[in-house]
Amino acid sequence: MKFRALNLFAAVARKSCHTLRRRFRRPLPGQFQAYSHTLPDRYPWLFNFARANIGDSAGARILSFGCSHGEEVFTLRKYFPSAMIKGIDIEPGNISRCEARAQSGDASGITFAVAANTETEPAEFYDAIFCLAVLCLGDLTVSGARRSDPHLYFKDFERMVTDFSRCLKPGGILFLHTTNFRFGDTAVSRNFDIVFEASLAQLAPDVLFDNDNRLLSGARYLPVGFRKRYSALRQ
């Protein structure tokens, strides 16, 4: 009987460990979102705002950060037929799928690259950067985590969005939707003005954490569009 009890305990322990591993999928180094789920035209209300405020000139440059399988990039092409659009993603397999799709249709002005961040992108280059459902980890929400660490750290989020700022032209717009941290908690946010907010119904259920990686219980954050001030370089 004792031997059977020990075997049962071991089986339960193995199942618990397997469940925990499934709940927190191990990301690649430098990766936030460990899942590649995406949909075409996922945020039409946001893309319509972007089109109305950025315009569609041949000189417009747009970056889709964390482009996954390319649905966002090809959706943006419909909203910005004349713009140069670049998609980057940390997963080489995702970029391979994007490039294969581009070769099968009209993808003029669209490029893709494997990258974990924007450090190799030129400064003051983009009119808009879209980072949607990338700087987050849904496992933190479903697990009931009280802290984001050791899975995500505010300092990494801040470093990422600070470099987004470097890549944006003055007057350019940064779109951040579904993140586990608030852009307004970063130092670089002082160089931006909020220009667009989501409704509560448009927010994902993902939880938020403060700059010490602690859960902000019940907190919601509506701002999703931030325009870089023309005076940012002098601050």
Secondary structure, 3 states (H helix, E strand, C coil): CHHHHHHHHHHHHHHHHHHHHHHCCCCCCCCCCCCCCCCCCCCHHHHHHHHHHHCCCCCCEEEEECCCCCHHHHHHHHHCCCCEEEEEECCHHHHHHHHHHHHCCCCCCEEEEECCCCCCCCCCCEEEEEEECCCCCHHHHHCCCCECCCCCCHHHHHHHHHHHHHHEEEEEEEEEECCCECHHHCHHHHHEEEEEECCHHHCCCCCCECCCCEECCCCCCCEEEEEECCCHHHC
